[in-house]
Structures are given as C-alpha cells and as structure tokens.
Amino acid sequence: MSKTTQPARVLVTGGAGYIGSHVVLALGEAGYDVLTYDNLSTGSRKAVLAGDLVLGDLADRELLIRTLEEFNPDAVMHFAASIEVGESVSNPLKYYRNNSVNALNLLEALRTAGTGQLIFSSTAAVYGNPEQLPVFENAPLQPINPYGASKMMTERFLADLTQADAAFRYVSLRYFNVAGADPASRLGQDYANPTHLITRALKTALGIFPKLQVFGTDYPTLDGTCVRDYIHVADLAQAHLDALRYLAAGRPSAIFNCGYGHGFSVKDVIAMAKAVTGLDFTVEETGRREGDPAELIAGCEKIRRELGWQPCYDDLEMILRTAWDWEKKLAAAKP
Ligand code: UFG
C-alpha cells in the first residue's frame, strides 16, 4: 500500500463500539494498520477484531497526544460519542461534554501531534425536521435535540479549523439510521440497554423484552409513525474506507449524507421483524418520544458521485436478517 495514495495507519476513537468495530474490521481486512482508542464505556474489548486497543478517554489529552505521537496515524476516524436522542433530551450536558467538548480535545490533540486528516461520525439529527425530503447536505442545520446540536457544533469546529489551517482536511459523514450486523455474524450491536428500534424489536421477538412500544402514531406520515432511512452497517463501513481514499487523494474537506434515499415507517420495520423472525410479539402503541423528527430520508447522490460509494445491502429484509442472526448468536452465548 503506497503511503502517497492511501493512508496506511488509522487511529479509530470508539473502535470498540457498534459502528466503530465494523469499520475497524473492514480496515483490517483492507490491509490498513489500525489502532482503536476507546474507554469501553459502551464498547467491548472483544469487538475489536483488528489491531490493538488503547484503553483511554477522550478527556485525557495527555494520553491522546502520546497515542497520536507514538502511532503517527495518517488519518483519524472519530466515532466515540453518546448516541441516544431520547437521553440527550433528559441529559443534555452529557452530550455537549462527550460529543462537543471531547471532540475539541481531539482536534487540539491532532494539531499538537500534526495529524492532518479526520473522518467524523456526524448524524442526520443535525437537520432536525427538514423542510424538504430527501434532505441534502446543504439544507439548513436546525437540530431539534441536544444530540443533533452537539454534533452540529463539532461540524462547526471542523469547518472553522480547515479554513484556518490548509494542512487540516476532514470528511464529515452524516449517518441516517444505522442498523444490521456483519453478514458473517462476527460483530453486531451489543449495548447493555439498547434503545434503537430494530434491536428492540428483535430482542422483543426473543422474549428479552415483554413488548415493543411504538412511540407515536400521530405523525404526518402515511401510517402515522416516524419514517427513517435505515442503512446497513457494512455499507456504512465501506463509506469510511471510501472517505479515507478521498482524503488520501488530496481532495478538499467535505460533508456527505450516508443513507439509501428511501425510508420505512416504524410499522414497516415491525412487520419486517415479524416476517424475518417468524415470531409474533406484543406491540403497544404509545405517545411520542421527545426529540423525534417525523421523517428523515437522505439525499445520497453526493456520496455516490464524489466518493464512488456503492452500497451492497440496500434491502430492509437483509438489514433485519443480519441483525437477527447476530441477536440469536448473542442470546445463545448469554446464559
Ligand atoms: N422507536 C419506537 N420504539 C422503540 C424504539 C424506537 O417506536 O422502542 C421509534 C423512534 O421513536 C423513532 C424510530 O423508531 O421514530 C427510530 O428510532 P431509533 O431510536 O432506532 O433511532 P433514531 O431515529 O432516534 O436515531 C438514530 C440514531 C441517531 C441518528 C438518527 C438519524 O440513534 O444517532 O438515527 O436518523 F441521528
């Protein structure tokens, strides 16, 4: 692998988490030298399937700088963050601390160590309730929850830094609803208290939860439930590798939506979960969850055009099937 055309060494913050671990594995398989930096607050050591793990917190500037100086990465991928919309409404300061302040620490450490390329895990939550769907990257940023606001702030840090310092370039990837698991079931989502719809539905099918609640049936959508653009985690991992190549080719800083360009309602997802598992489970319709936009669908032409991203799993059934294989494996491993 030539260093001039492709970064060989990648530091991954949050590489022991759900999305980070899939990307670490994809990097390892593609021949990159990868190092994970993670405090294991939600991630797991056994999810790091390529390279070593540094047990560290983003608040620990000295360790961050030492790790960067010793590993000397060509690029950093920054996943480590708090990610739950509902929790961000009840505990906003946690989100500003973990997602904004800690990102600032990381950027300062990158400058000290002289690391010039960053790929940032941003989110569709920066758009809030978009005025137009699909929502494109140049739409106004109007987050309606602290989670989206905390990520928007980091995007602003990045935009200002790249203006001030031509040696620093970044790609910000705005994820829509990431779901599914490694198709070979080596990895998947494994949180102590999962809140995401697909994981909740499958764990309810397994009997781990007594029922699945539908948060709101009075949204201005076809069936009254929220619509989301679900993207398979393996396709998202590929987008990160494409972004690395983009930066390595000397291209300018850029922002890309990561989604498929079409959405499914909460009720669509539940119907597919029942079809894929072959199991019926109790569903309870209840009130809205605070902070939820009605509908989020990605305008996704830019990432295909500029990064050459070619998704392989644009199929809700495939997303549910890989997640289901993983959930069954988890359940079999836990007493
Ligand atoms: N939902 C339920 N019942 C549940 C869980 C979720 O009805 O038990 C509903 C939610 O109210 C929402 C939809 O299912 O309408 C999807 O909710 P998730 O919690 O699975 O995901 P979010 O849309 O809240 O958030 C996710 C990521 C964010 C990201 C966002 C972008 O967690 O990081 O997608 O679309 F910003």
Residues whose N, C-alpha, C, O or C-beta is under 5 A from the ligand:
A	BS01	UFG	I83 V85 T123 A124 A125 Y175 F176 N177 T195 H196 L197 I198 R200 Q213 V214 F215 C226 V266 R289 D292 L296
